[in-house]
Amino acid sequence: MASNQVRASHILIKHQGSRRKASWKDPEGDVIRKTTRDSAVSQLKSLREDIITGKAKFEDVASRYSDCSSAKRGGDLGPFSKGQMQKAFEEATYALKVGEISDIVDTDSGVHVIMRTG
């Protein structure tokens, strides 16, 4: 991994404001189209709480609930550098220390919780 790169995993919950209203677990987008941003945020907050309190592992939650195809890798996005991700996502990731978990981050894709892994 280059010195200017970070590595992160994330959990994405899509909602009716997301630019692509489909995902691997909702190919037709039926659930996503009915999900408000508020309900996506509250779902993500409770998942985040389970991770922080040790009730669940980040990877397990990501593989079950994330709307991103990275779910198959426990949410791992691999290494990336500045300019490769949406601005809000990038800024949140670079602000974390390795092992830290972000608050809710909004992008055009939906709402995320990010864990910096490298």
Phi and psi restraints in degrees (range 20) as a CNS / XPLOR table:
assign (resid 1 and name C) (resid 2 and name N)
       (resid 2 and name CA) (resid 2 and name C) 1.0 -66.2 20.0 2
assign (resid 2 and name N) (resid 2 and name CA)
       (resid 2 and name C) (resid 3 and name N) 1.0 155.8 20.0 2
assign (resid 2 and name C) (resid 3 and name N)
       (resid 3 and name CA) (resid 3 and name C) 1.0 -65.0 20.0 2
assign (resid 3 and name N) (resid 3 and name CA)
       (resid 3 and name C) (resid 4 and name N) 1.0 -24.4 20.0 2
assign (resid 3 and name C) (resid 4 and name N)
       (resid 4 and name CA) (resid 4 and name C) 1.0 -92.0 20.0 2
assign (resid 4 and name N) (resid 4 and name CA)
       (resid 4 and name C) (resid 5 and name N) 1.0 8.6 20.0 2
assign (resid 4 and name C) (resid 5 and name N)
       (resid 5 and name CA) (resid 5 and name C) 1.0 -101.1 20.0 2
assign (resid 5 and name N) (resid 5 and name CA)
       (resid 5 and name C) (resid 6 and name N) 1.0 156.8 20.0 2
assign (resid 5 and name C) (resid 6 and name N)
       (resid 6 and name CA) (resid 6 and name C) 1.0 -123.4 20.0 2
assign (resid 6 and name N) (resid 6 and name CA)
       (resid 6 and name C) (resid 7 and name N) 1.0 165.8 20.0 2
assign (resid 6 and name C) (resid 7 and name N)
       (resid 7 and name CA) (resid 7 and name C) 1.0 -130.2 20.0 2
assign (resid 7 and name N) (resid 7 and name CA)
       (resid 7 and name C) (resid 8 and name N) 1.0 140.9 20.0 2
assign (resid 7 and name C) (resid 8 and name N)
       (resid 8 and name CA) (resid 8 and name C) 1.0 -148.5 20.0 2
assign (resid 8 and name N) (resid 8 and name CA)
       (resid 8 and name C) (resid 9 and name N) 1.0 157.6 20.0 2
assign (resid 8 and name C) (resid 9 and name N)
       (resid 9 and name CA) (resid 9 and name C) 1.0 -118.6 20.0 2
assign (resid 9 and name N) (resid 9 and name CA)
       (resid 9 and name C) (resid 10 and name N) 1.0 155.3 20.0 2
assign (resid 9 and name C) (resid 10 and name N)
       (resid 10 and name CA) (resid 10 and name C) 1.0 -148.4 20.0 2
assign (resid 10 and name N) (resid 10 and name CA)
       (resid 10 and name C) (resid 11 and name N) 1.0 163.7 20.0 2
assign (resid 10 and name C) (resid 11 and name N)
       (resid 11 and name CA) (resid 11 and name C) 1.0 -120.2 20.0 2
assign (resid 11 and name N) (resid 11 and name CA)
       (resid 11 and name C) (resid 12 and name N) 1.0 123.9 20.0 2
assign (resid 11 and name C) (resid 12 and name N)
       (resid 12 and name CA) (resid 12 and name C) 1.0 -112.2 20.0 2
assign (resid 12 and name N) (resid 12 and name CA)
       (resid 12 and name C) (resid 13 and name N) 1.0 129.6 20.0 2
assign (resid 12 and name C) (resid 13 and name N)
       (resid 13 and name CA) (resid 13 and name C) 1.0 -116.0 20.0 2
assign (resid 13 and name N) (resid 13 and name CA)
       (resid 13 and name C) (resid 14 and name N) 1.0 119.4 20.0 2
assign (resid 13 and name C) (resid 14 and name N)
       (resid 14 and name CA) (resid 14 and name C) 1.0 -85.2 20.0 2
assign (resid 14 and name N) (resid 14 and name CA)
       (resid 14 and name C) (resid 15 and name N) 1.0 158.0 20.0 2
assign (resid 14 and name C) (resid 15 and name N)
       (resid 15 and name CA) (resid 15 and name C) 1.0 -147.1 20.0 2
assign (resid 15 and name N) (resid 15 and name CA)
       (resid 15 and name C) (resid 16 and name N) 1.0 -177.8 20.0 2
assign (resid 15 and name C) (resid 16 and name N)
       (resid 16 and name CA) (resid 16 and name C) 1.0 -63.6 20.0 2
assign (resid 16 and name N) (resid 16 and name CA)
       (resid 16 and name C) (resid 17 and name N) 1.0 -15.9 20.0 2
assign (resid 16 and name C) (resid 17 and name N)
       (resid 17 and name CA) (resid 17 and name C) 1.0 -91.1 20.0 2
assign (resid 17 and name N) (resid 17 and name CA)
       (resid 17 and name C) (resid 18 and name N) 1.0 -2.7 20.0 2
assign (resid 17 and name C) (resid 18 and name N)
       (resid 18 and name CA) (resid 18 and name C) 1.0 -70.2 20.0 2
assign (resid 18 and name N) (resid 18 and name CA)
       (resid 18 and name C) (resid 19 and name N) 1.0 146.9 20.0 2
assign (resid 18 and name C) (resid 19 and name N)
       (resid 19 and name CA) (resid 19 and name C) 1.0 -70.3 20.0 2
assign (resid 19 and name N) (resid 19 and name CA)
       (resid 19 and name C) (resid 20 and name N) 1.0 -33.4 20.0 2
assign (resid 19 and name C) (resid 20 and name N)
       (resid 20 and name CA) (resid 20 and name C) 1.0 -114.5 20.0 2
assign (resid 20 and name N) (resid 20 and name CA)
       (resid 20 and name C) (resid 21 and name N) 1.0 112.3 20.0 2
assign (resid 20 and name C) (resid 21 and name N)
       (resid 21 and name CA) (resid 21 and name C) 1.0 -93.6 20.0 2
assign (resid 21 and name N) (resid 21 and name CA)
       (resid 21 and name C) (resid 22 and name N) 1.0 54.3 20.0 2
assign (resid 21 and name C) (resid 22 and name N)
       (resid 22 and name CA) (resid 22 and name C) 1.0 -156.8 20.0 2
assign (resid 22 and name N) (resid 22 and name CA)
       (resid 22 and name C) (resid 23 and name N) 1.0 155.5 20.0 2
assign (resid 22 and name C) (resid 23 and name N)
       (resid 23 and name CA) (resid 23 and name C) 1.0 -154.4 20.0 2
assign (resid 23 and name N) (resid 23 and name CA)
       (resid 23 and name C) (resid 24 and name N) 1.0 174.2 20.0 2
assign (resid 23 and name C) (resid 24 and name N)
       (resid 24 and name CA) (resid 24 and name C) 1.0 -57.8 20.0 2
assign (resid 24 and name N) (resid 24 and name CA)
       (resid 24 and name C) (resid 25 and name N) 1.0 -31.3 20.0 2
assign (resid 24 and name C) (resid 25 and name N)
       (resid 25 and name CA) (resid 25 and name C) 1.0 -96.6 20.0 2
assign (resid 25 and name N) (resid 25 and name CA)
       (resid 25 and name C) (resid 26 and name N) 1.0 -5.9 20.0 2
assign (resid 25 and name C) (resid 26 and name N)
       (resid 26 and name CA) (resid 26 and name C) 1.0 -142.3 20.0 2
assign (resid 26 and name N) (resid 26 and name CA)
       (resid 26 and name C) (resid 27 and name N) 1.0 66.1 20.0 2
assign (resid 26 and name C) (resid 27 and name N)
       (resid 27 and name CA) (resid 27 and name C) 1.0 -59.0 20.0 2
assign (resid 27 and name N) (resid 27 and name CA)
       (resid 27 and name C) (resid 28 and name N) 1.0 -30.7 20.0 2
assign (resid 27 and name C) (resid 28 and name N)
       (resid 28 and name CA) (resid 28 and name C) 1.0 -88.0 20.0 2
assign (resid 28 and name N) (resid 28 and name CA)
       (resid 28 and name C) (resid 29 and name N) 1.0 -11.9 20.0 2
assign (resid 28 and name C) (resid 29 and name N)
       (resid 29 and name CA) (resid 29 and name C) 1.0 76.2 20.0 2
assign (resid 29 and name N) (resid 29 and name CA)
       (resid 29 and name C) (resid 30 and name N) 1.0 16.5 20.0 2
assign (resid 29 and name C) (resid 30 and name N)
       (resid 30 and name CA) (resid 30 and name C) 1.0 -60.4 20.0 2
assign (resid 30 and name N) (resid 30 and name CA)
       (resid 30 and name C) (resid 31 and name N) 1.0 -44.7 20.0 2
assign (resid 30 and name C) (resid 31 and name N)
       (resid 31 and name CA) (resid 31 and name C) 1.0 -74.0 20.0 2
assign (resid 31 and name N) (resid 31 and name CA)
       (resid 31 and name C) (resid 32 and name N) 1.0 -45.2 20.0 2
assign (resid 31 and name C) (resid 32 and name N)
       (resid 32 and name CA) (resid 32 and name C) 1.0 -58.7 20.0 2
assign (resid 32 and name N) (resid 32 and name CA)
       (resid 32 and name C) (resid 33 and name N) 1.0 -42.8 20.0 2
assign (resid 32 and name C) (resid 33 and name N)
       (resid 33 and name CA) (resid 33 and name C) 1.0 -63.5 20.0 2
assign (resid 33 and name N) (resid 33 and name CA)
       (resid 33 and name C) (resid 34 and name N) 1.0 -24.0 20.0 2
assign (resid 33 and name C) (resid 34 and name N)
       (resid 34 and name CA) (resid 34 and name C) 1.0 -95.1 20.0 2
assign (resid 34 and name N) (resid 34 and name CA)
       (resid 34 and name C) (resid 35 and name N) 1.0 -6.8 20.0 2
assign (resid 34 and name C) (resid 35 and name N)
       (resid 35 and name CA) (resid 35 and name C) 1.0 -89.0 20.0 2
assign (resid 35 and name N) (resid 35 and name CA)
       (resid 35 and name C) (resid 36 and name N) 1.0 120.4 20.0 2
assign (resid 35 and name C) (resid 36 and name N)
       (resid 36 and name CA) (resid 36 and name C) 1.0 -78.9 20.0 2
assign (resid 36 and name N) (resid 36 and name CA)
       (resid 36 and name C) (resid 37 and name N) 1.0 162.0 20.0 2
assign (resid 36 and name C) (resid 37 and name N)
       (resid 37 and name CA) (resid 37 and name C) 1.0 -59.7 20.0 2
assign (resid 37 and name N) (resid 37 and name CA)
       (resid 37 and name C) (resid 38 and name N) 1.0 -42.4 20.0 2
assign (resid 37 and name C) (resid 38 and name N)
       (resid 38 and name CA) (resid 38 and name C) 1.0 -59.1 20.0 2
assign (resid 38 and name N) (resid 38 and name CA)
       (resid 38 and name C) (resid 39 and name N) 1.0 -42.6 20.0 2
assign (resid 38 and name C) (resid 39 and name N)
       (resid 39 and name CA) (resid 39 and name C) 1.0 -72.7 20.0 2
assign (resid 39 and name N) (resid 39 and name CA)
       (resid 39 and name C) (resid 40 and name N) 1.0 -32.6 20.0 2
assign (resid 39 and name C) (resid 40 and name N)
       (resid 40 and name CA) (resid 40 and name C) 1.0 -62.4 20.0 2
assign (resid 40 and name N) (resid 40 and name CA)
       (resid 40 and name C) (resid 41 and name N) 1.0 -43.7 20.0 2
assign (resid 40 and name C) (resid 41 and name N)
       (resid 41 and name CA) (resid 41 and name C) 1.0 -64.0 20.0 2
assign (resid 41 and name N) (resid 41 and name CA)
       (resid 41 and name C) (resid 42 and name N) 1.0 -44.3 20.0 2
assign (resid 41 and name C) (resid 42 and name N)
       (resid 42 and name CA) (resid 42 and name C) 1.0 -68.2 20.0 2
assign (resid 42 and name N) (resid 42 and name CA)
       (resid 42 and name C) (resid 43 and name N) 1.0 -34.8 20.0 2
assign (resid 42 and name C) (resid 43 and name N)
       (resid 43 and name CA) (resid 43 and name C) 1.0 -62.5 20.0 2
assign (resid 43 and name N) (resid 43 and name CA)
       (resid 43 and name C) (resid 44 and name N) 1.0 -45.9 20.0 2
assign (resid 43 and name C) (resid 44 and name N)
       (resid 44 and name CA) (resid 44 and name C) 1.0 -65.9 20.0 2
assign (resid 44 and name N) (resid 44 and name CA)
       (resid 44 and name C) (resid 45 and name N) 1.0 -38.6 20.0 2
assign (resid 44 and name C) (resid 45 and name N)
       (resid 45 and name CA) (resid 45 and name C) 1.0 -61.5 20.0 2
assign (resid 45 and name N) (resid 45 and name CA)
       (resid 45 and name C) (resid 46 and name N) 1.0 -41.4 20.0 2
assign (resid 45 and name C) (resid 46 and name N)
       (resid 46 and name CA) (resid 46 and name C) 1.0 -71.9 20.0 2
assign (resid 46 and name N) (resid 46 and name CA)
       (resid 46 and name C) (resid 47 and name N) 1.0 -34.4 20.0 2
assign (resid 46 and name C) (resid 47 and name N)
       (resid 47 and name CA) (resid 47 and name C) 1.0 -64.5 20.0 2
assign (resid 47 and name N) (resid 47 and name CA)
       (resid 47 and name C) (resid 48 and name N) 1.0 -42.7 20.0 2
assign (resid 47 and name C) (resid 48 and name N)
       (resid 48 and name CA) (resid 48 and name C) 1.0 -61.7 20.0 2
assign (resid 48 and name N) (resid 48 and name CA)
       (resid 48 and name C) (resid 49 and name N) 1.0 -41.5 20.0 2
assign (resid 48 and name C) (resid 49 and name N)
       (resid 49 and name CA) (resid 49 and name C) 1.0 -60.3 20.0 2
assign (resid 49 and name N) (resid 49 and name CA)
       (resid 49 and name C) (resid 50 and name N) 1.0 -43.2 20.0 2
assign (resid 49 and name C) (resid 50 and name N)
       (resid 50 and name CA) (resid 50 and name C) 1.0 -60.2 20.0 2
assign (resid 50 and name N) (resid 50 and name CA)
       (resid 50 and name C) (resid 51 and name N) 1.0 -38.2 20.0 2
assign (resid 50 and name C) (resid 51 and name N)
       (resid 51 and name CA) (resid 51 and name C) 1.0 -70.5 20.0 2
assign (resid 51 and name N) (resid 51 and name CA)
       (resid 51 and name C) (resid 52 and name N) 1.0 -47.7 20.0 2
assign (resid 51 and name C) (resid 52 and name N)
       (resid 52 and name CA) (resid 52 and name C) 1.0 -64.0 20.0 2
assign (resid 52 and name N) (resid 52 and name CA)
       (resid 52 and name C) (resid 53 and name N) 1.0 -36.6 20.0 2
assign (resid 52 and name C) (resid 53 and name N)
       (resid 53 and name CA) (resid 53 and name C) 1.0 -84.6 20.0 2
assign (resid 53 and name N) (resid 53 and name CA)
       (resid 53 and name C) (resid 54 and name N) 1.0 -1.6 20.0 2
assign (resid 53 and name C) (resid 54 and name N)
       (resid 54 and name CA) (resid 54 and name C) 1.0 84.5 20.0 2
assign (resid 54 and name N) (resid 54 and name CA)
       (resid 54 and name C) (resid 55 and name N) 1.0 7.5 20.0 2
assign (resid 54 and name C) (resid 55 and name N)
       (resid 55 and name CA) (resid 55 and name C) 1.0 -71.1 20.0 2
assign (resid 55 and name N) (resid 55 and name CA)
       (resid 55 and name C) (resid 56 and name N) 1.0 -26.9 20.0 2
assign (resid 55 and name C) (resid 56 and name N)
       (resid 56 and name CA) (resid 56 and name C) 1.0 -144.5 20.0 2
assign (resid 56 and name N) (resid 56 and name CA)
       (resid 56 and name C) (resid 57 and name N) 1.0 154.7 20.0 2
assign (resid 56 and name C) (resid 57 and name N)
       (resid 57 and name CA) (resid 57 and name C) 1.0 -90.4 20.0 2
assign (resid 57 and name N) (resid 57 and name CA)
       (resid 57 and name C) (resid 58 and name N) 1.0 142.6 20.0 2
assign (resid 57 and name C) (resid 58 and name N)
       (resid 58 and name CA) (resid 58 and name C) 1.0 -51.3 20.0 2
assign (resid 58 and name N) (resid 58 and name CA)
       (resid 58 and name C) (resid 59 and name N) 1.0 -48.9 20.0 2
assign (resid 58 and name C) (resid 59 and name N)
       (resid 59 and name CA) (resid 59 and name C) 1.0 -60.1 20.0 2
assign (resid 59 and name N) (resid 59 and name CA)
       (resid 59 and name C) (resid 60 and name N) 1.0 -41.1 20.0 2
assign (resid 59 and name C) (resid 60 and name N)
       (resid 60 and name CA) (resid 60 and name C) 1.0 -67.5 20.0 2
assign (resid 60 and name N) (resid 60 and name CA)
       (resid 60 and name C) (resid 61 and name N) 1.0 -42.2 20.0 2
assign (resid 60 and name C) (resid 61 and name N)
       (resid 61 and name CA) (resid 61 and name C) 1.0 -63.9 20.0 2
assign (resid 61 and name N) (resid 61 and name CA)
       (resid 61 and name C) (resid 62 and name N) 1.0 -45.0 20.0 2
assign (resid 61 and name C) (resid 62 and name N)
       (resid 62 and name CA) (resid 62 and name C) 1.0 -59.9 20.0 2
assign (resid 62 and name N) (resid 62 and name CA)
       (resid 62 and name C) (resid 63 and name N) 1.0 -45.3 20.0 2
assign (resid 62 and name C) (resid 63 and name N)
       (resid 63 and name CA) (resid 63 and name C) 1.0 -69.1 20.0 2
assign (resid 63 and name N) (resid 63 and name CA)
       (resid 63 and name C) (resid 64 and name N) 1.0 -24.4 20.0 2
assign (resid 63 and name C) (resid 64 and name N)
       (resid 64 and name CA) (resid 64 and name C) 1.0 -88.0 20.0 2
assign (resid 64 and name N) (resid 64 and name CA)
       (resid 64 and name C) (resid 65 and name N) 1.0 -39.8 20.0 2
assign (resid 64 and name C) (resid 65 and name N)
       (resid 65 and name CA) (resid 65 and name C) 1.0 -111.7 20.0 2
assign (resid 65 and name N) (resid 65 and name CA)
       (resid 65 and name C) (resid 66 and name N) 1.0 -20.5 20.0 2
assign (resid 65 and name C) (resid 66 and name N)
       (resid 66 and name CA) (resid 66 and name C) 1.0 -68.3 20.0 2
assign (resid 66 and name N) (resid 66 and name CA)
       (resid 66 and name C) (resid 67 and name N) 1.0 138.8 20.0 2
assign (resid 66 and name C) (resid 67 and name N)
       (resid 67 and name CA) (resid 67 and name C) 1.0 -85.1 20.0 2
assign (resid 67 and name N) (resid 67 and name CA)
       (resid 67 and name C) (resid 68 and name N) 1.0 1.9 20.0 2
assign (resid 67 and name C) (resid 68 and name N)
       (resid 68 and name CA) (resid 68 and name C) 1.0 -92.5 20.0 2
assign (resid 68 and name N) (resid 68 and name CA)
       (resid 68 and name C) (resid 69 and name N) 1.0 147.6 20.0 2
assign (resid 68 and name C) (resid 69 and name N)
       (resid 69 and name CA) (resid 69 and name C) 1.0 -64.1 20.0 2
assign (resid 69 and name N) (resid 69 and name CA)
       (resid 69 and name C) (resid 70 and name N) 1.0 -16.8 20.0 2
assign (resid 69 and name C) (resid 70 and name N)
       (resid 70 and name CA) (resid 70 and name C) 1.0 -65.0 20.0 2
assign (resid 70 and name N) (resid 70 and name CA)
       (resid 70 and name C) (resid 71 and name N) 1.0 -10.9 20.0 2
assign (resid 70 and name C) (resid 71 and name N)
       (resid 71 and name CA) (resid 71 and name C) 1.0 -52.8 20.0 2
assign (resid 71 and name N) (resid 71 and name CA)
       (resid 71 and name C) (resid 72 and name N) 1.0 -36.6 20.0 2
assign (resid 71 and name C) (resid 72 and name N)
       (resid 72 and name CA) (resid 72 and name C) 1.0 -64.1 20.0 2
assign (resid 72 and name N) (resid 72 and name CA)
       (resid 72 and name C) (resid 73 and name N) 1.0 -18.7 20.0 2
assign (resid 72 and name C) (resid 73 and name N)
       (resid 73 and name CA) (resid 73 and name C) 1.0 -110.1 20.0 2
assign (resid 73 and name N) (resid 73 and name CA)
       (resid 73 and name C) (resid 74 and name N) 1.0 25.7 20.0 2
assign (resid 73 and name C) (resid 74 and name N)
       (resid 74 and name CA) (resid 74 and name C) 1.0 67.8 20.0 2
assign (resid 74 and name N) (resid 74 and name CA)
       (resid 74 and name C) (resid 75 and name N) 1.0 24.0 20.0 2
assign (resid 74 and name C) (resid 75 and name N)
       (resid 75 and name CA) (resid 75 and name C) 1.0 91.9 20.0 2
assign (resid 75 and name N) (resid 75 and name CA)
       (resid 75 and name C) (resid 76 and name N) 1.0 -1.9 20.0 2
assign (resid 75 and name C) (resid 76 and name N)
       (resid 76 and name CA) (resid 76 and name C) 1.0 -68.9 20.0 2
assign (resid 76 and name N) (resid 76 and name CA)
       (resid 76 and name C) (resid 77 and name N) 1.0 125.1 20.0 2
assign (resid 76 and name C) (resid 77 and name N)
       (resid 77 and name CA) (resid 77 and name C) 1.0 -97.7 20.0 2
assign (resid 77 and name N) (resid 77 and name CA)
       (resid 77 and name C) (resid 78 and name N) 1.0 -6.6 20.0 2
assign (resid 77 and name C) (resid 78 and name N)
       (resid 78 and name CA) (resid 78 and name C) 1.0 75.0 20.0 2
assign (resid 78 and name N) (resid 78 and name CA)
       (resid 78 and name C) (resid 79 and name N) 1.0 -176.6 20.0 2
assign (resid 78 and name C) (resid 79 and name N)
       (resid 79 and name CA) (resid 79 and name C) 1.0 -75.2 20.0 2
assign (resid 79 and name N) (resid 79 and name CA)
       (resid 79 and name C) (resid 80 and name N) 1.0 145.8 20.0 2
assign (resid 79 and name C) (resid 80 and name N)
       (resid 80 and name CA) (resid 80 and name C) 1.0 -149.5 20.0 2
assign (resid 80 and name N) (resid 80 and name CA)
       (resid 80 and name C) (resid 81 and name N) 1.0 159.7 20.0 2
assign (resid 80 and name C) (resid 81 and name N)
       (resid 81 and name CA) (resid 81 and name C) 1.0 -118.5 20.0 2
assign (resid 81 and name N) (resid 81 and name CA)
       (resid 81 and name C) (resid 82 and name N) 1.0 177.4 20.0 2
assign (resid 81 and name C) (resid 82 and name N)
       (resid 82 and name CA) (resid 82 and name C) 1.0 -60.2 20.0 2
assign (resid 82 and name N) (resid 82 and name CA)
       (resid 82 and name C) (resid 83 and name N) 1.0 140.5 20.0 2
assign (resid 82 and name C) (resid 83 and name N)
       (resid 83 and name CA) (resid 83 and name C) 1.0 94.2 20.0 2
assign (resid 83 and name N) (resid 83 and name CA)
       (resid 83 and name C) (resid 84 and name N) 1.0 -5.2 20.0 2
assign (resid 83 and name C) (resid 84 and name N)
       (resid 84 and name CA) (resid 84 and name C) 1.0 -95.8 20.0 2
assign (resid 84 and name N) (resid 84 and name CA)
       (resid 84 and name C) (resid 85 and name N) 1.0 -23.6 20.0 2
assign (resid 84 and name C) (resid 85 and name N)
       (resid 85 and name CA) (resid 85 and name C) 1.0 -114.2 20.0 2
assign (resid 85 and name N) (resid 85 and name CA)
       (resid 85 and name C) (resid 86 and name N) 1.0 167.7 20.0 2
assign (resid 85 and name C) (resid 86 and name N)
       (resid 86 and name CA) (resid 86 and name C) 1.0 -61.6 20.0 2
assign (resid 86 and name N) (resid 86 and name CA)
       (resid 86 and name C) (resid 87 and name N) 1.0 145.4 20.0 2
assign (resid 86 and name C) (resid 87 and name N)
       (resid 87 and name CA) (resid 87 and name C) 1.0 -50.6 20.0 2
assign (resid 87 and name N) (resid 87 and name CA)
       (resid 87 and name C) (resid 88 and name N) 1.0 -50.1 20.0 2
assign (resid 87 and name C) (resid 88 and name N)
       (resid 88 and name CA) (resid 88 and name C) 1.0 -61.9 20.0 2
assign (resid 88 and name N) (resid 88 and name CA)
       (resid 88 and name C) (resid 89 and name N) 1.0 -38.5 20.0 2
assign (resid 88 and name C) (resid 89 and name N)
       (resid 89 and name CA) (resid 89 and name C) 1.0 -66.7 20.0 2
assign (resid 89 and name N) (resid 89 and name CA)
       (resid 89 and name C) (resid 90 and name N) 1.0 -46.9 20.0 2
assign (resid 89 and name C) (resid 90 and name N)
       (resid 90 and name CA) (resid 90 and name C) 1.0 -60.4 20.0 2
assign (resid 90 and name N) (resid 90 and name CA)
       (resid 90 and name C) (resid 91 and name N) 1.0 -49.1 20.0 2
assign (resid 90 and name C) (resid 91 and name N)
       (resid 91 and name CA) (resid 91 and name C) 1.0 -60.9 20.0 2
assign (resid 91 and name N) (resid 91 and name CA)
       (resid 91 and name C) (resid 92 and name N) 1.0 -42.4 20.0 2
assign (resid 91 and name C) (resid 92 and name N)
       (resid 92 and name CA) (resid 92 and name C) 1.0 -63.4 20.0 2
assign (resid 92 and name N) (resid 92 and name CA)
       (resid 92 and name C) (resid 93 and name N) 1.0 -42.7 20.0 2
assign (resid 92 and name C) (resid 93 and name N)
       (resid 93 and name CA) (resid 93 and name C) 1.0 -65.7 20.0 2
assign (resid 93 and name N) (resid 93 and name CA)
       (resid 93 and name C) (resid 94 and name N) 1.0 -47.0 20.0 2
assign (resid 93 and name C) (resid 94 and name N)
       (resid 94 and name CA) (resid 94 and name C) 1.0 -65.3 20.0 2
assign (resid 94 and name N) (resid 94 and name CA)
       (resid 94 and name C) (resid 95 and name N) 1.0 -24.0 20.0 2
assign (resid 94 and name C) (resid 95 and name N)
       (resid 95 and name CA) (resid 95 and name C) 1.0 -79.9 20.0 2
assign (resid 95 and name N) (resid 95 and name CA)
       (resid 95 and name C) (resid 96 and name N) 1.0 -16.0 20.0 2
assign (resid 95 and name C) (resid 96 and name N)
       (resid 96 and name CA) (resid 96 and name C) 1.0 -84.7 20.0 2
assign (resid 96 and name N) (resid 96 and name CA)
       (resid 96 and name C) (resid 97 and name N) 1.0 152.7 20.0 2
assign (resid 96 and name C) (resid 97 and name N)
       (resid 97 and name CA) (resid 97 and name C) 1.0 -88.1 20.0 2
assign (resid 97 and name N) (resid 97 and name CA)
       (resid 97 and name C) (resid 98 and name N) 1.0 158.6 20.0 2
assign (resid 97 and name C) (resid 98 and name N)
       (resid 98 and name CA) (resid 98 and name C) 1.0 -58.0 20.0 2
assign (resid 98 and name N) (resid 98 and name CA)
       (resid 98 and name C) (resid 99 and name N) 1.0 130.6 20.0 2
assign (resid 98 and name C) (resid 99 and name N)
       (resid 99 and name CA) (resid 99 and name C) 1.0 92.8 20.0 2
assign (resid 99 and name N) (resid 99 and name CA)
       (resid 99 and name C) (resid 100 and name N) 1.0 -13.4 20.0 2
assign (resid 99 and name C) (resid 100 and name N)
       (resid 100 and name CA) (resid 100 and name C) 1.0 -82.0 20.0 2
assign (resid 100 and name N) (resid 100 and name CA)
       (resid 100 and name C) (resid 101 and name N) 1.0 153.7 20.0 2
assign (resid 100 and name C) (resid 101 and name N)
       (resid 101 and name CA) (resid 101 and name C) 1.0 -117.7 20.0 2
assign (resid 101 and name N) (resid 101 and name CA)
       (resid 101 and name C) (resid 102 and name N) 1.0 133.1 20.0 2
assign (resid 101 and name C) (resid 102 and name N)
       (resid 102 and name CA) (resid 102 and name C) 1.0 -75.7 20.0 2
assign (resid 102 and name N) (resid 102 and name CA)
       (resid 102 and name C) (resid 103 and name N) 1.0 166.9 20.0 2
assign (resid 102 and name C) (resid 103 and name N)
       (resid 103 and name CA) (resid 103 and name C) 1.0 -75.9 20.0 2
assign (resid 103 and name N) (resid 103 and name CA)
       (resid 103 and name C) (resid 104 and name N) 1.0 -170.9 20.0 2
assign (resid 103 and name C) (resid 104 and name N)
       (resid 104 and name CA) (resid 104 and name C) 1.0 -67.1 20.0 2
assign (resid 104 and name N) (resid 104 and name CA)
       (resid 104 and name C) (resid 105 and name N) 1.0 130.3 20.0 2
assign (resid 104 and name C) (resid 105 and name N)
       (resid 105 and name CA) (resid 105 and name C) 1.0 -118.9 20.0 2
assign (resid 105 and name N) (resid 105 and name CA)
       (resid 105 and name C) (resid 106 and name N) 1.0 127.5 20.0 2
assign (resid 105 and name C) (resid 106 and name N)
       (resid 106 and name CA) (resid 106 and name C) 1.0 -95.1 20.0 2
assign (resid 106 and name N) (resid 106 and name CA)
       (resid 106 and name C) (resid 107 and name N) 1.0 131.4 20.0 2
assign (resid 106 and name C) (resid 107 and name N)
       (resid 107 and name CA) (resid 107 and name C) 1.0 -137.4 20.0 2
assign (resid 107 and name N) (resid 107 and name CA)
       (resid 107 and name C) (resid 108 and name N) 1.0 179.7 20.0 2
assign (resid 107 and name C) (resid 108 and name N)
       (resid 108 and name CA) (resid 108 and name C) 1.0 -63.2 20.0 2
assign (resid 108 and name N) (resid 108 and name CA)
       (resid 108 and name C) (resid 109 and name N) 1.0 -20.3 20.0 2
assign (resid 108 and name C) (resid 109 and name N)
       (resid 109 and name CA) (resid 109 and name C) 1.0 -80.1 20.0 2
assign (resid 109 and name N) (resid 109 and name CA)
       (resid 109 and name C) (resid 110 and name N) 1.0 -28.1 20.0 2
assign (resid 109 and name C) (resid 110 and name N)
       (resid 110 and name CA) (resid 110 and name C) 1.0 148.7 20.0 2
assign (resid 110 and name N) (resid 110 and name CA)
       (resid 110 and name C) (resid 111 and name N) 1.0 -149.7 20.0 2
assign (resid 110 and name C) (resid 111 and name N)
       (resid 111 and name CA) (resid 111 and name C) 1.0 -112.1 20.0 2
assign (resid 111 and name N) (resid 111 and name CA)
       (resid 111 and name C) (resid 112 and name N) 1.0 141.6 20.0 2
assign (resid 111 and name C) (resid 112 and name N)
       (resid 112 and name CA) (resid 112 and name C) 1.0 -127.8 20.0 2
assign (resid 112 and name N) (resid 112 and name CA)
       (resid 112 and name C) (resid 113 and name N) 1.0 155.1 20.0 2
assign (resid 112 and name C) (resid 113 and name N)
       (resid 113 and name CA) (resid 113 and name C) 1.0 -121.4 20.0 2
assign (resid 113 and name N) (resid 113 and name CA)
       (resid 113 and name C) (resid 114 and name N) 1.0 130.5 20.0 2
assign (resid 113 and name C) (resid 114 and name N)
       (resid 114 and name CA) (resid 114 and name C) 1.0 -115.6 20.0 2
assign (resid 114 and name N) (resid 114 and name CA)
       (resid 114 and name C) (resid 115 and name N) 1.0 137.6 20.0 2
assign (resid 114 and name C) (resid 115 and name N)
       (resid 115 and name CA) (resid 115 and name C) 1.0 -118.6 20.0 2
assign (resid 115 and name N) (resid 115 and name CA)
       (resid 115 and name C) (resid 116 and name N) 1.0 121.9 20.0 2
assign (resid 115 and name C) (resid 116 and name N)
       (resid 116 and name CA) (resid 116 and name C) 1.0 -78.9 20.0 2
assign (resid 116 and name N) (resid 116 and name CA)
       (resid 116 and name C) (resid 117 and name N) 1.0 129.9 20.0 2
assign (resid 116 and name C) (resid 117 and name N)
       (resid 117 and name CA) (resid 117 and name C) 1.0 -116.8 20.0 2
assign (resid 117 and name N) (resid 117 and name CA)
       (resid 117 and name C) (resid 118 and name N) 1.0 -7.0 20.0 2
